């Protein structure tokens, strides 16, 4: 049975889902694709994995990189999982471009190129945001586009992580505005 837990972050409410032993979702309330992986039937219930998630979030929103990760279950296509695995390698306070992620996936698959747009779709549908840090992905030109939680939250998260924001800009139009 899937269960949910509500966490009050400095940037707004967060809903976390889990299956008992693993985190299966983490969304800012109201974000794009909110609850995409939630089944129709779920209940609000305390689980030990939610205690781990709360501890991770408390450390994270305290401005530090947590030194542990609650168990995560990524249910998706092999391509999306591969993209999300790359996201997990982006260090706290650092960023990576969609193009660089595409290059890494192409290298893993032994192919010449991979579409950065396909990577963008996988990043956008990440159901475990923050823990799988999709907010650390930026456009090759420095655009801060593409965060399902919204550009303001993306800027706040990167600022909190003390990322060098000097080369980034908020697009005048685009996704996640």
N, C-alpha and C positions, 0 to 999 in steps of 0.2 A: 504494500500500500504506500502510495506517495503521500508525504506529509509536507507541510509548509511551516515556515517560521518568519516572523516579521522583525526586522532590525531597523532601528532608527539611526541613520547616519547623519553626519553634518551636512550632507548634500541632499537629504530627503530619505523617505522610506525605501527599504530594500526588502524584497520577498525572496526567500531562499527555499528551495525544494530539495527533498532528499528521499531516499528509498529505505532508510533505516541505517545503512552503513556508509552511504556515499552521498555527496552533494550532486544533485542532478540539474540544478538551475539556480541562478542568482541574477536578479534583475532589479534595476531601479524602478520603483512603482511608476507605471504609466509610460515606460520607455517603449520605443518601437520594438515589435516582436515580443512584448511582455508575455510571459507564460507560454510561449510557443511549444515547449516540451511538456507542459503539465497535462496529465490525463484529465478526463472529465471528472472523475471521482478522486478527491484527495481530502485530507483533513489537516486541521491545524493541531499540531501535537509536538511536544518537546521530545527531541531525540539527542543522544550523545553527540552525533555528528554536527548537530546545530550548535552545541556548546563549542566545538572545535572551530566552526565557522565564525561564531561570534568572537572568539578569542583572536582569530586571524584578522577579522575586520577591525576590532579594537586596536590592535597593533598597527594595522595599515593606516587607519584614520588618525592614529597618533603620529603619523609622519615617518614611520619606520618600515623597513622591508621585513615582513614576517619570515622567520627562519624555519618554517614548516608549512606544509600544505595539507588541509583536510583531504581525505580520499575523495576523488572526483570520478564521476561516471559520465563519459562523453558518448551520447548516443547520436550517431550521425553516419554519413557516408565516409568511406575511407579517405576521400579527398578532404572533407571538412576536418576530420580528426587530424590529418597530417598538418593542415594549416594551424589548427589550435595547438598542436604539439610545438610548432615553431613559436607561436605566441608565448608559450610557457618558458621559452629560452630568453625572452627579452628582459634584461635586468631592470629592477626598480630604478626609476629616474632616467631610463634610456628609452629611445624610440627606434623603430625600424620602419622602413617604407614598404608599401604594398609590393613594389617592384622587387625589393630584396627578398621578401617572403616568396614571391613567385620564382625567383632565381633558385632559392633553396629547395623548393618543392620540385622544380625541374631537375635539379641536380640529384635529388633523392630518387626520382623516377627514371633517371638516365635519359632524359630528353633535352632537346636544345633550348626550348623556351616554354614558359607557362604564362597564361594570361593573368595580369595583375587585376583585371576586372573580376575574374573568377575567384581570385584570392579575396577581393573585396566582398564578394557575396558570402563567402565562408566566414570572414571576419564579422560581417554584419549579423549573421545568424548564430553567433557564439552565445549559447544559453547560460554560460557561467561567467558572466562579466566580472571584472576586477580580479578574480582569482586566475582566470585565463585572460591576461591583460590586453584586451582588444583596444583599450584607450591609448595604448602606446604605439599604435600604428598610424603613420602619417603618409601623406602624399609625397611623391618624389620631389615636387616643387615646394614643399613645406606647408602645404595645405592641411589644416586640421579638420578635414572632412571625414565623414564616415562613422561616427560614433552613435549607436542606437540610443544611448542615454542623452544625447544632445551635445552640441558644441560647448555650451557653458560648463557642463559637468566634465567634459574631456579636458578643457583648459584648467579647471579647478584641480582635477586629479593629477595632471602633469605638473602643475605648479606646486601642489602639496608634495609631490615626489622630488621637487627641486630639479626637474628636467630643464635643460637649457632651452628656453623658449624663444631665443633671439632670432632663429631662422624660420619660425612658424608664423602663419597668418590664418585668420578666419576667413573662409571664402565668402564672397558676396551672395552666391547662390550655390546650391548643391545639396547633397544628401545630409540628413541629420541636422539641419538648421532649425 
